[in-house]
Amino acid sequence: MGKKEIISVQGTEIVLLPHKKEDYISLTDMARYKNPSATGLVIAHWLRNRYTIEIIGIWERINNPIFNVTEFGNIKNESGSQSFVITVKQWGERTNAIGIVSKPGRYGSGTFAHKDIAFEFATWISAEFKFYLIKEFQRLKENEQKQQSLEWSLQRTLSKINYRIHTDAIKETLIPLELTKEQISHIYANEADLLNVALFGKTAMQWRKENPKSSGNIRDYATLEQLVVLSNMESINALLIRQNLSQQERIKQLNGVAIMQMKSLLGNQNVKLLNNKAK
């Protein structure tokens, strides 16, 4: 699990953790709203309910390809008796369930459930509590989306600023005097595609042929990591142009830079957090 986030629902702080690219919500914190001194007992009472078993079983069948349907059927039959008791750990071990997990850790400990299941638990606690939980959860996701959009826009702007540095180097070094506007435009496009091929592995025209229904260009669909690398590559290419290196020499160096920097960024935790907030 990754870094936690916290929302406040009717005075109760509830931890959210990303788990396998999904949002999991702390049932332990939610249970504290109902009974602060016996959160485990609250969850246990909910889990022994036959309706609960049916609901989380349906969720697992839809979302979990390794869910043990046979063992689920056995548990479902057992849940009809007054003596039926099952823990989160037993549920997971017997059915290979993934929707509810118990986690110790630096960012939060206790029982966590996928948001779909957590909302069902909230309904069992209190209908009013559920509505406030959903409202706060949606507010958090909207804020994350706005932040991600801002980060992407800032990086896209930086890329465009660096592109001006790039085109100035082309103008001063690669464009002879007395060329037509069409010839000059071709040189700019050619250099832009040099970067496209080094980073994306294809030209702008190749991308458009592969994506005929998409608006914009290849760079408008770049990831945050790719935009960071593109900005760096534009500055580096401008320097290489001023050093009078050939396109063949430059594309080889730029491709090496793209590979090295993408590997570095994909392992960067700060960039991972930005991307996870968008998923």
Secondary structure, DSSP 8 states (H G I E B T S, - for coil): ----EEEEETTEEEEEEEETTEEEEEHHHHHHHH-TT-HHHHHHHHHTSHHHHHHHHHHHHHH-TT--HHHHHHHHHHTTSTT----HHHHHHHH---SEEEE-STT--EEEEEHHHHHHHHHHH-HHHHHHHHHHHHHHHHHHHHHHHHHHHHHHHHHHHHHHHHHHHHHHHT--TT--HHHHHHHHHHHHHHHHHHHHSS-HHHHHHH-TT--S-GGGG--HHHHHHHHHHHHHHHHHHHTT--HHHHHHHHHHHHHHHHHHHHT-HHHHHHHHHH-
